[in-house]
Amino acid sequence: MDTNVLRLTSIFTRKQSCKSLSFISSSKNLTKPNSPFQARTLCMSSNNNNNSSNKDSFNEATFESQRLTLDSKARETMAETAKRELKEDPRAWKWEIRKRVWDLMETENIAQNPRPVHHRIPNFVEAAFAAKKLGELEVFQGAKCVKVNPDSPQKQVRFLTLSEGKKLLTPQPRLRTGFFSVLEASNLTLGTINEACTSVGVAKYGRPIGLDEKIKVDLIVIGSVAVDPNTGARLGKGEGFAELEYGMLRYMGAIDNTTLVVTSVHDRQLVDDIPVEKLLIHDVPVDIICTPTQVIFTNTTIPKPQGIYWEKLSREKLGQIWILRELKSRIELETGQKLPSGPSEKLPPTARRKR
């Protein structure tokens, strides 16, 4: 949901001098992985020599089937949330804008598969043209590491990132099975780069990283449902994962206020009625918008989130994302203070992934 974010003040920032820790070895009090996929993630993070045997046992059909099932359940839950919030929540205006854009894209046949685009970061016609314009940006050309969301309309951006020899950082689906994965063109062949741009390919060829990974992200690419070119205000699909990912990267020291945020959308996703005064402290604005026909520099004055906002993160969301549980435990151990939790919410069940 929109409130799924965290807060981390400056005194809790990651100490650069700390020794690298494994994903779960920093304390025996930290939450341990609760699925075979998580255990494999930890193993891969600490020992890349096992990559070959892991790939051999990777079941693509099972992975994709479970991913689609869980995504369907998540969209159903988002639809229920939208219906409820339209009636009783002061944030209903966000769902009204989202629904208007989703409806318009379907009605005008701008939408591309997967359809319907409701409760998704919507894929759109000529998404590759928007990606091409993004790829021509000076900030993209100069970037060595680009973080790109895993959604369909940004697949070509992921392809450009790898094909131009850059490091690609992409989150694992809904952060439910791990954290981020890193892909590098040097570890891929011409025949596998395209597959590596899919969810299956990320799981197959990516190297999962932990909170102690020393990485610098030069550019962030995120998907959007609607974006205001006049202010840089953005709406995602309503789950809050872009904000979670941004906050985690701030904790790691991988990004700062100067790291530009870019989105690629269809021209019909541009709106002028996102009220800046109603945005929440964790909402991530965009600096540049790329559409199939134009590039817009928003010169946004909306402040970017400074970290992670724990009082907005529900216990249910925390229970589903084990990397967040590790981070919370780590901060509480470092500070000796118990962090707050946000209001309760209904979440779809997670899926176990057999490898």
C-alpha positions as a printed NumPy array, in Angstrom:
array([[  0.   ,   0.   ,   0.   ],
       [  1.023,   3.598,  -0.231],
       [  2.075,   3.63 ,   3.388],
       [  4.518,   0.73 ,   3.144],
       [  7.697,   2.612,   3.892],
       [ 10.274,   2.995,   6.563],
       [ 12.108,   5.725,   8.36 ],
       [ 15.783,   5.841,   9.15 ],
       [ 17.278,   9.016,  10.615],
       [ 20.781,  10.149,   9.806],
       [ 22.263,   8.671,  12.988],
       [ 21.233,   5.211,  11.799],
       [ 22.952,   5.398,   8.407],
       [ 25.061,   2.437,   7.398],
       [ 28.614,   2.672,   8.685],
       [ 30.982,   2.422,   5.752],
       [ 33.76 ,   1.088,   7.984],
       [ 31.812,  -1.937,   9.12 ],
       [ 33.021,  -5.309,   7.953],
       [ 30.875,  -6.987,   5.349],
       [ 28.325,  -9.276,   6.902],
       [ 26.542, -12.209,   5.377],
       [ 22.822, -11.912,   4.769],
       [ 21.898, -13.404,   8.178],
       [ 25.083, -13.769,  10.163],
       [ 25.197, -10.317,  11.804],
       [ 23.253, -11.596,  14.83 ],
       [ 21.595, -14.794,  15.909],
       [ 18.564, -12.654,  16.718],
       [ 18.062, -11.72 ,  13.081],
       [ 15.211, -13.337,  11.219],
       [ 16.263, -16.345,   9.205],
       [ 15.026, -17.284,   5.746],
       [ 11.819, -19.256,   5.675],
       [ 11.795, -20.666,   2.185],
       [ 14.078, -22.758,  -0.032],
       [ 14.484, -19.799,  -2.373],
       [ 15.669, -17.558,   0.452],
       [ 18.188, -20.157,   1.569],
       [ 19.499, -20.369,  -1.975],
       [ 19.661, -16.584,  -2.151],
       [ 21.947, -16.512,   0.883],
       [ 24.101, -19.257,  -0.527],
       [ 24.521, -17.469,  -3.842],
       [ 25.327, -14.196,  -2.118],
       [ 28.215, -15.757,  -0.202],
       [ 29.463, -18.301,  -2.687],
       [ 29.107, -17.629,  -6.381],
       [ 30.928, -20.841,  -7.224],
       [ 27.649, -22.686,  -6.823],
       [ 25.963, -20.75 ,  -9.659],
       [ 26.329, -23.504, -12.214],
       [ 24.673, -26.234, -10.148],
       [ 21.904, -23.87 ,  -9.036],
       [ 21.094, -22.917, -12.628],
       [ 20.941, -26.565, -13.592],
       [ 18.259, -27.185, -10.96 ],
       [ 16.264, -24.058, -11.748],
       [ 12.686, -24.923, -12.752],
       [ 11.532, -22.112, -15.046],
       [  7.963, -23.389, -15.435],
       [  7.418, -23.659, -11.674],
       [  8.968, -20.26 , -11.036],
       [  6.808, -18.525, -13.64 ],
       [  3.617, -20.318, -12.597],
       [  4.048, -19.337,  -8.962],
       [  4.989, -15.776,  -9.916],
       [  1.817, -15.35 , -11.978],
       [ -0.352, -16.872,  -9.235],
       [  1.042, -14.565,  -6.585],
       [  0.805, -11.511,  -8.837],
       [ -2.857, -12.309,  -9.464],
       [ -3.546, -12.529,  -5.725],
       [ -1.713,  -9.248,  -5.16 ],
       [ -3.799,  -7.463,  -7.796],
       [ -6.999,  -8.808,  -6.249],
       [ -5.942,  -7.416,  -2.885],
       [ -5.058,  -4.064,  -4.444],
       [ -8.484,  -3.949,  -6.091],
       [-10.144,  -4.563,  -2.71 ],
       [ -8.   ,  -1.863,  -1.124],
       [ -8.858,   0.602,  -3.872],
       [-12.57 ,  -0.039,  -3.442],
       [-12.348,   0.386,   0.329],
       [-10.186,   3.503,   0.224],
       [-12.375,   5.172,  -2.376],
       [-15.129,   5.089,   0.231],
       [-13.386,   5.836,   3.483],
       [ -9.748,   6.848,   3.091],
       [ -8.367,  10.376,   2.574],
       [ -5.935,   8.911,   0.029],
       [ -8.811,   7.935,  -2.241],
       [ -7.723,  10.59 ,  -4.729],
       [ -4.727,   8.424,  -5.656],
       [ -6.939,   5.49 ,  -6.595],
       [ -9.24 ,   7.766,  -8.592],
       [ -6.316,   8.954, -10.722],
       [ -4.95 ,   5.438, -11.12 ],
       [ -8.317,   4.05 , -12.21 ],
       [ -8.824,   6.891, -14.681],
       [ -5.452,   6.208, -16.319],
       [ -5.909,   2.424, -16.356],
       [ -9.398,   2.772, -17.847],
       [ -8.181,   5.218, -20.483],
       [ -5.319,   2.981, -21.549],
       [ -7.631,   0.012, -21.981],
       [-10.357,   2.042, -23.734],
       [ -7.95 ,   3.657, -26.184],
       [ -6.083,   0.358, -26.671],
       [ -2.844,   1.942, -25.55 ],
       [ -2.346,  -0.954, -23.149],
       [ -0.116,  -3.872, -24.016],
       [  0.141,  -7.321, -22.424],
       [ -0.076,  -8.273, -19.667],
       [ -3.694,  -7.105, -19.704],
       [ -5.825,  -5.832, -18.2  ],
       [ -3.373,  -3.238, -16.947],
       [ -5.398,  -2.415, -13.833],
       [ -3.384,  -2.734, -10.628],
       [ -0.141,  -3.033, -12.575],
       [  2.599,  -0.731, -13.748],
       [  0.907,  -0.64 , -17.158],
       [  2.676,  -1.832, -20.261],
       [  1.99 ,   0.384, -23.256],
       [  2.403,   0.632, -27.014],
       [  5.749,   2.048, -28.14 ],
       [  7.331,   1.402, -24.744],
       [ 10.515,   0.601, -26.669],
       [ 10.518,   4.131, -28.111],
       [ 10.291,   5.603, -24.624],
       [ 13.165,   3.334, -23.589],
       [ 15.201,   4.515, -26.584],
       [ 14.817,   8.136, -25.496],
       [ 15.804,   7.152, -21.972],
       [ 18.856,   5.377, -23.327],
       [ 19.925,   8.559, -25.111],
       [ 19.969,  10.596, -21.891],
       [ 23.396,  11.873, -20.881],
       [ 22.86 ,  10.581, -17.344],
       [ 22.126,   7.09 , -18.687],
       [ 25.077,   7.133, -21.057],
       [ 27.404,   8.058, -18.195],
       [ 25.965,   5.607, -15.667],
       [ 27.883,   2.496, -14.684],
       [ 25.122,   0.987, -12.541],
       [ 21.406,   1.482, -13.19 ],
       [ 18.586,   0.329, -10.921],
       [ 15.525,  -0.605, -13.002],
       [ 12.144,  -1.873, -11.818],
       [ 11.135,  -5.382, -12.966],
       [  7.91 ,  -4.428, -14.781],
       [  7.054,  -5.134, -18.428],
       [  7.207,  -1.581, -19.867],
       [ 10.792,  -1.19 , -18.613],
       [ 12.049,  -4.471, -20.084],
       [ 13.739,  -2.623, -22.965],
       [ 15.46 ,  -0.319, -20.461],
       [ 16.883,  -3.374, -18.725],
       [ 18.014,  -4.707, -22.104],
       [ 19.74 ,  -1.422, -22.999],
       [ 21.452,  -1.363, -19.617],
       [ 22.972,  -4.804, -20.108],
       [ 23.65 ,  -4.52 , -23.836],
       [ 25.663,  -1.342, -23.233],
       [ 27.838,  -3.111, -20.684],
       [ 26.373,  -1.505, -17.571],
       [ 25.601,  -3.168, -14.28 ],
       [ 21.858,  -3.781, -13.793],
       [ 20.367,  -3.708, -10.316],
       [ 16.806,  -4.971, -10.147],
       [ 14.568,  -5.947,  -7.216],
       [ 13.323,  -9.481,  -6.849],
       [  9.525,  -9.619,  -7.407],
       [  7.758,  -7.589,  -4.702],
       [ 10.847,  -8.153,  -2.514],
       [  9.055, -11.288,  -1.349],
       [ 11.866, -13.767,  -2.002],
       [ 14.892, -11.675,  -1.275],
       [ 16.26 ,  -8.24 ,  -1.994],
       [ 18.055,  -7.002,  -5.116],
       [ 19.854,  -8.949,  -7.796],
       [ 22.813,  -7.702,  -9.804],
       [ 23.323,  -8.683, -13.427],
       [ 26.414,  -7.895, -15.471],
       [ 26.791,  -8.239, -19.211],
       [ 30.231,  -9.791, -18.764],
       [ 28.556, -12.821, -17.2  ],
       [ 26.01 , -13.18 , -20.006],
       [ 26.083, -14.155, -23.66 ],
       [ 24.337, -12.471, -26.563],
       [ 21.829, -15.291, -26.419],
       [ 21.007, -14.874, -22.732],
       [ 20.86 , -11.072, -22.327],
       [ 17.243, -10.907, -23.49 ],
       [ 16.202, -13.692, -21.103],
       [ 18.103, -11.979, -18.285],
       [ 15.716,  -9.024, -18.637],
       [ 12.755, -11.156, -17.483],
       [ 11.78 , -12.235, -13.964],
       [ 12.827, -15.799, -14.762],
       [ 16.119, -14.594, -16.174],
       [ 16.902, -12.441, -13.137],
       [ 16.386, -15.461, -10.886],
       [ 18.438, -17.604, -13.224],
       [ 21.401, -15.349, -13.982],
       [ 21.345, -12.645, -11.303],
       [ 23.568, -12.488,  -8.23 ],
       [ 21.479, -11.735,  -5.133],
       [ 23.05 ,  -9.132,  -2.855],
       [ 22.683,  -8.289,   0.815],
       [ 22.476,  -5.129,   2.869],
       [ 26.256,  -4.924,   3.144],
       [ 26.912,  -4.904,  -0.579],
       [ 29.144,  -1.987,  -1.513],
       [ 27.449,  -0.61 ,  -4.59 ],
       [ 26.894,   2.823,  -6.079],
       [ 23.768,   3.346,  -8.138],
       [ 24.148,   6.122, -10.715],
       [ 20.553,   6.236, -11.953],
       [ 17.156,   4.97 , -10.807],
       [ 14.482,   3.984, -13.329],
       [ 11.002,   3.369, -11.948],
       [  7.656,   2.549, -13.503],
       [  4.599,   4.725, -13.023],
       [  0.843,   4.656, -13.431],
       [  0.586,   8.443, -13.625],
       [  3.085,  11.291, -13.454],
       [  2.784,  15.08 , -13.489],
       [  5.294,  16.679, -15.886],
       [  4.913,  20.048, -14.175],
       [  5.926,  18.911, -10.69 ],
       [  7.498,  15.461, -10.989],
       [  4.803,  14.002,  -8.72 ],
       [  4.326,  10.287,  -9.411],
       [  1.837,   7.546,  -8.604],
       [  2.748,   3.86 ,  -8.734],
       [  0.344,   0.967,  -8.601],
       [ -0.264,   1.386,  -4.876],
       [  1.862,  -1.253,  -3.132],
       [  4.676,   1.069,  -2.1  ],
       [  7.574,  -1.07 ,  -3.331],
       [  9.315,   1.751,  -5.202],
       [  9.438,   3.613,  -1.885],
       [ 10.68 ,   0.555,  -0.006],
       [ 13.426,  -0.017,  -2.55 ],
       [ 14.442,   3.647,  -2.494],
       [ 14.62 ,   3.645,   1.299],
       [ 16.72 ,   0.477,   1.38 ],
       [ 19.186,   1.916,  -1.127],
       [ 19.463,   5.06 ,   0.99 ],
       [ 20.279,   2.896,   4.006],
       [ 22.994,   1.098,   2.055],
       [ 24.553,   4.391,   0.968],
       [ 24.043,   3.388,  -2.666],
       [ 22.134,   6.592,  -3.525],
       [ 21.696,  10.115,  -2.207],
       [ 19.694,  13.25 ,  -2.974],
       [ 21.649,  13.837,  -6.176],
       [ 20.769,  10.44 ,  -7.711],
       [ 18.334,  11.154, -10.529],
       [ 15.037,   9.273, -10.799],
       [ 13.639,   8.63 , -14.293],
       [ 10.357,   7.087, -15.406],
       [  9.191,   5.876, -18.814],
       [  5.474,   6.175, -19.586],
       [  3.045,   6.723, -22.433],
       [  2.071,  10.322, -23.166],
       [ -1.468,   9.533, -22.024],
       [ -0.141,   8.729, -18.553],
       [  0.826,  12.378, -18.094],
       [ -1.603,  14.129, -15.735],
       [ -1.906,  17.554, -14.142],
       [ -4.028,  16.848, -11.07 ],
       [ -1.709,  15.153,  -8.57 ],
       [ -1.926,  17.499,  -5.563],
       [  1.637,  17.967,  -4.314],
       [  0.393,  19.112,  -0.92 ],
       [ -1.287,  15.724,  -0.399],
       [  1.792,  13.629,  -1.165],
       [  3.291,  11.716,   1.738],
       [  6.839,  12.065,   3.012],
       [  7.868,   8.762,   1.454],
       [  6.509,   9.385,  -2.057],
       [  9.341,   9.364,  -4.607],
       [  9.232,  12.177,  -7.21 ],
       [ 10.817,  11.892, -10.661],
       [ 13.405,  14.162, -12.233],
       [ 12.983,  13.059, -15.849],
       [ 10.043,  11.614, -17.804],
       [ 10.579,   9.731, -21.066],
       [  7.609,   9.04 , -23.344],
       [  7.58 ,   7.679, -26.9  ],
       [  7.494,  11.272, -28.201],
       [  9.367,  13.479, -25.72 ],
       [ 11.772,  13.878, -22.817],
       [ 10.623,  16.094, -19.945],
       [ 12.909,  17.497, -17.263],
       [ 10.547,  18.196, -14.379],
       [ 12.916,  20.297, -12.25 ],
       [ 10.98 ,  18.872,  -9.334],
       [ 11.124,  20.642,  -5.99 ],
       [  9.431,  17.779,  -4.152],
       [ 11.834,  16.476,  -1.485],
       [ 13.069,  12.932,  -1.96 ],
       [ 12.678,  10.498,   0.947],
       [ 15.631,  10.623,   3.309],
       [ 15.472,   7.003,   4.373],
       [ 13.065,   4.385,   5.625],
       [  9.886,   5.152,   7.554],
       [  9.211,   2.306,   9.954],
       [  6.063,   3.806,  11.479],
       [  4.413,   3.414,   8.063],
       [  5.331,  -0.267,   7.666],
       [  2.673,  -2.73 ,   8.806],
       [  3.496,  -5.867,  10.769],
       [  1.913,  -7.871,   7.953],
       [  4.238,  -6.394,   5.324],
       [  7.213,  -6.847,   7.607],
       [  6.221, -10.491,   8.067],
       [  6.297, -11.108,   4.322],
       [  9.59 ,  -9.381,   3.501],
       [ 12.384, -11.032,   5.438],
       [ 15.076,  -8.565,   4.312],
       [ 13.101,  -5.842,   6.108],
       [ 12.989,  -7.959,   9.245],
       [ 16.758,  -8.324,   9.07 ],
       [ 17.209,  -4.59 ,   8.621],
       [ 14.885,  -3.779,  11.509],
       [ 16.675,  -6.227,  13.797],
       [ 20.011,  -4.813,  12.76 ],
       [ 19.018,  -1.214,  13.51 ],
       [ 17.463,  -2.149,  16.839],
       [ 20.647,  -3.982,  17.83 ],
       [ 22.83 ,  -1.039,  16.795],
       [ 20.75 ,   1.595,  18.566],
       [ 19.292,  -0.341,  21.48 ],
       [ 15.918,   1.151,  20.582],
       [ 12.787,  -0.657,  19.434],
       [ 11.467,   0.704,  16.158],
       [  7.753,   1.441,  15.707],
       [  5.336,  -0.381,  13.396],
       [  2.609,   0.972,  11.154],
       [ -1.124,   0.235,  11.032],
       [ -2.391,  -3.22 ,  10.153],
       [ -3.288,  -4.098,   6.555],
       [ -4.537,  -7.059,   4.526],
       [ -1.943,  -8.674,   2.284],
       [ -2.086, -11.527,  -0.241],
       [ -0.315, -14.751,   0.808],
       [  3.223, -15.338,  -0.372],
       [  4.14 , -18.277,  -2.588],
       [  6.846, -20.809,  -1.846],
       [  9.147, -21.308,  -4.816],
       [ 10.587, -24.752,  -5.402],
       [ 13.933, -24.894,  -7.125]])
